[in-house]
Amino acid sequence: MPFAVRRLALLAALAATLAACGSSAPATPSGPPSPGTVAAPREVNLITKDDVFLPDALVLFPGETVLLHVINGGLEVHEAVIGGPGVQAAWEVAEAAVADAPPGPTPVVSVPPDVLGIRIVVRSGQLVDLVWTVPAEAAAGQPWIVGCHIPGHFAKGMQIPVQWAAG
């Protein structure tokens, strides 16, 4: 399929998803989620818009494997950094160092290798998929969140909690 057709299809799917998120109709309950496995990862959608994430919490099972679909429905580059306070602080410092970079793609930044967590960068209109096994010990420590540390975004409230489900 040509690139332009795939991009148009992605944008149409994104528009439908965003429209559904704004609907005031009650959602039909589908029952509680079940933890994903390596053989059958649970699909989880995370939408970034300018200054917000949808849904308003990311539900994960400690130790499960997920296929995380991160979709940028905003006009700016965003990122989803998933981890505890140390992870969030490390990325905030790393991103702050390039706050005055010229406009364009986010400069390459990194954190120390011993910092756990994940980071997914998504440009406007982009979908990024990641298969990830959530650390089993994650729920035992400090609360985790999803944050965007593109300069200024975290301070504007672009963060949501991770809620730990019982398996």
N, C-alpha and C positions, 0 to 999 in steps of 0.2 A: 504494500500500500504506500503510495507517495507520501512524503513527509507532510505536505500541506494538508492532505486529507486526514492523516493521523492527528495532526495538531488541531484541526477543526473538530474532529470527533472528541478529542480530549477536552477542548474548551466547551463543547456542547454538554458533555457529561458533567463537567465542573459547574456549569451554569445550572443544570438540573439539580445537582447536589446542593448548591448554595441556596437555590429557591426552596428546596425541601427543608433546609435548615431554618429558613425564615417562616415556615408555615405555622399557623396558629392551631391547626387541627391536631387533636390528640394522637399520639403515636400508638400504633398497635403493639402491645407487648409481645415480645418474641421469646420470653423466658430468660433466665439468667445465662450469661455466657459460660462456656466450658473452656478449660485451659487448652491451649494449643500444644501440639507435640512436634517433634522434629519431622515426623512423617506427614503430619497434617497440621501445619501452623494455623493459628486462629488469625483471621484477617481483621485488622484494626485500621480504621480511617482517622486521620488527623488532618484537619484543614487549617491552614494559616491564612489569615486575612490581615489587612493592615491594622496592627495593634491588638489582635485577638487570635485565639485558637478556638476551634470548634471540634469536638464538644468542649464543655467547660471543665471536664476532668478526663484523664486517661485511665481507664480501668485495665489493670494488668494482674496476672497471677504470678507469684514468685516461681521461677523455674520454668515457666512455659516458653514455647517458641511461638512468635508472632510473625506474620507478614504485615509489616507496617506500611501503609500507603499514606505518604505525606503529600498533600496537594496544596499548592499556593494559589489561593483565590484573590490575592492582593495585588497591588501594583508595584510593590517593592520586593527586593530579595528578603527572604526570611530564613530562619533556621529553627530547628527543633532540637534543643539540647535536653536530654533526658538523664536525670541523675539527682543526687542529693545536694545539700548546700555546698559542699566542697567542689563538686563538679560545676555547679552554677557560678560560684565565685571565680573559679579558674578561667572559665570562658568569658566572664564579664571583664576580667583583667586583660585577657588576650585580645578581645575585640576592642577594648578601650584604647589599646596601643595603636590601632589603625583608624581611630575615629575621624581623623582629618585627611584620610586618603581621598584621592580624587573620585568623582562619581564613576560608577561602573560596577562590575562584579565585586563581590566581597573579596578583599585581599586574603591570601593564604595565611591562616593563623593556626597555632597549635597550643596545646597544653602539655604539661609534663606527662610522660608515659604511664606513671603510676596512678593517674586520675582515671577512675572508672566512669562509665557512662557512655552515651553515644551522641553524635551530632550529625544532623542531616540538613544540608543547605538546599533550599529550593528557590528557583527564580520565578518571577511572575508567570502564572499559567502552567508551571511545570508540575509533574507528578514524579516523585521519587519513591521507589519501593525498596524495602530493606527487610530481609529475614534476620531476626534477632532472637536469641535466647536470653530471657530476662534472668539476671543472676538470682539464684535461689535464696541467697541471704539478703537480698535488697530490702525486703519488708521489715527486717529485724533492726535496721539502723535508723538513721534520721529520715524524716519524710522526704520523698522524692517529688520533683516537679518537672514540668516541661517548660522551658524558657527560650526566648529568642534574645540573643545578646548582640544582634546587629546594633551598633551604637544608638542609644536612646530608646530602643524598643522595650527592653526589660523594665526600664524606669517608667514607661508609659503603661505598664501593667500587662505586657505580653508574656503571661505565665499562667499555667494551670496546674492543679495538683495531680499527682498520680494516686489513684485509689487502689489499694491492694484487695483483691478478691480472694475469698477462701475457696480452695479447690477441694 
